[in-house]
Amino acid sequence: QVQLVESGGGLVQAGGSLTLSCAGSVGMYAVGWFRQAPGKEREFVAVISWSRSTTYYSDSVKGRFTISRDNAKNTVYLQMNSLKSEDTAVYYCATSGSLAPRIAGLYDYWGQGTQVTVSS
């Protein structure tokens, strides 16, 4: 059973930064970050392969967010810079046995999420 715990969310002003962490049994899995805003569907944000050789970002966060991982600490990070009000959402991390999928349906285990609120 893979258990994932997100942390690092909070309230930040537009233009600010936050770093989210996803700790748990990330092991040999690709780890993705998704987010869900009120009234909207869950959307892909970023993914990193287990070897760190492959990363993908959604167009909406490319150039502002950076995904990384420390396999020795079983933790994946999402560094979020230049935050905008439209980044406000609950952020989830998830693991997948695929290389670096961008589709939620290819992920097997999910964390409970952490709230990120960006005030304008």
C-alpha positions as CSV (number, residue, x, y, z in Angstrom):
1,Q,0.0,0.0,0.0
2,V,1.5,3.3,-1.1
3,Q,0.8,6.2,1.3
4,L,1.4,9.8,0.3
5,V,1.3,12.9,2.4
6,E,1.3,16.4,0.9
7,S,2.5,19.4,2.9
8,G,3.6,23.0,2.3
9,G,0.4,24.6,1.2
10,G,-0.9,27.8,2.6
11,L,-1.9,31.4,1.8
12,V,0.4,33.5,-0.3
13,Q,0.2,36.8,-2.1
14,A,0.3,36.9,-5.9
15,G,3.8,36.9,-7.1
16,G,5.0,34.9,-4.1
17,S,6.4,31.4,-3.8
18,L,5.6,28.1,-2.1
19,T,7.2,24.7,-2.0
20,L,5.0,21.6,-1.7
21,S,6.3,18.3,-0.5
22,C,5.0,14.8,-1.2
23,A,6.4,12.3,1.2
24,G,5.8,8.6,1.3
25,S,6.3,5.4,-0.7
26,V,7.3,7.2,-3.9
27,G,10.1,4.6,-4.4
28,M,10.4,3.5,-8.0
29,Y,7.3,5.3,-9.2
30,A,6.7,8.3,-11.3
31,V,5.1,11.1,-9.2
32,G,2.7,13.6,-10.5
33,W,1.2,16.7,-9.1
34,F,-2.4,17.6,-9.9
35,R,-4.7,20.3,-8.7
36,Q,-8.4,20.9,-8.4
37,A,-10.0,24.3,-8.0
38,P,-13.6,24.7,-6.7
39,G,-16.1,23.8,-9.4
40,K,-13.4,22.6,-11.8
41,E,-12.0,19.2,-12.8
42,R,-8.7,17.9,-11.5
43,E,-6.0,19.0,-13.8
44,F,-2.4,17.9,-14.4
45,V,0.4,20.2,-13.2
46,A,3.7,18.3,-13.4
47,V,5.3,14.9,-13.3
48,I,8.7,13.5,-12.7
49,S,9.9,10.0,-13.5
50,W,11.4,7.8,-10.8
51,S,14.9,8.3,-12.3
52,R,14.4,12.1,-12.6
53,S,15.3,11.9,-16.3
54,T,11.9,12.9,-17.5
55,T,9.7,15.8,-16.4
56,Y,6.6,17.4,-17.9
57,Y,4.6,20.5,-17.0
58,S,1.3,21.9,-18.0
59,D,1.4,25.0,-20.2
60,S,-0.1,27.0,-17.4
61,V,2.8,26.4,-15.0
62,K,5.7,25.9,-17.3
63,G,8.5,28.3,-16.4
64,R,7.1,29.0,-13.0
65,F,6.9,25.6,-11.3
66,T,9.7,23.1,-10.9
67,I,9.3,19.5,-9.9
68,S,12.1,17.6,-8.3
69,R,12.6,14.5,-6.1
70,D,15.0,13.2,-3.5
71,N,14.6,9.4,-3.6
72,A,16.8,9.0,-0.5
73,K,14.2,11.0,1.4
74,N,11.2,9.4,-0.4
75,T,10.0,12.9,-1.1
76,V,9.0,14.8,-4.2
77,Y,8.8,18.6,-4.3
78,L,6.9,21.2,-6.3
79,Q,8.6,24.6,-6.2
80,M,6.0,27.2,-7.2
81,N,7.1,30.7,-8.1
82,S,5.3,33.8,-9.5
83,L,2.1,32.5,-8.1
84,K,-1.2,33.8,-9.6
85,S,-4.7,33.8,-8.2
86,E,-5.6,31.1,-10.8
87,D,-3.1,28.8,-9.1
88,T,-5.5,28.6,-6.1
89,A,-6.6,25.0,-5.7
90,V,-6.1,21.8,-3.7
91,Y,-2.9,20.2,-4.8
92,Y,-2.5,16.4,-4.9
93,C,0.4,14.2,-5.5
94,A,0.1,10.7,-6.9
95,T,2.2,7.7,-8.0
96,S,2.2,5.8,-11.2
97,G,4.0,2.8,-12.6
98,S,4.1,4.4,-16.0
99,L,7.1,6.5,-17.1
100,A,5.7,10.0,-16.6
101,P,2.0,10.1,-17.4
102,R,-0.1,13.3,-17.6
103,I,-3.4,11.5,-17.3
104,A,-5.0,11.1,-13.9
105,G,-6.4,7.7,-14.8
106,L,-2.8,6.3,-15.0
107,Y,-2.1,7.0,-11.4
108,D,-2.8,4.4,-8.7
109,Y,-2.3,6.1,-5.4
110,W,-3.2,9.6,-4.3
111,G,-2.5,11.8,-1.3
112,Q,-5.2,13.7,0.6
113,G,-4.2,17.1,-0.9
114,T,-2.9,20.4,0.4
115,Q,-4.7,23.7,-0.1
116,V,-2.9,26.5,-1.9
117,T,-4.6,29.9,-1.8
118,V,-3.1,32.9,-3.8
119,S,-4.5,36.3,-2.9
120,S,-4.5,39.0,-5.5
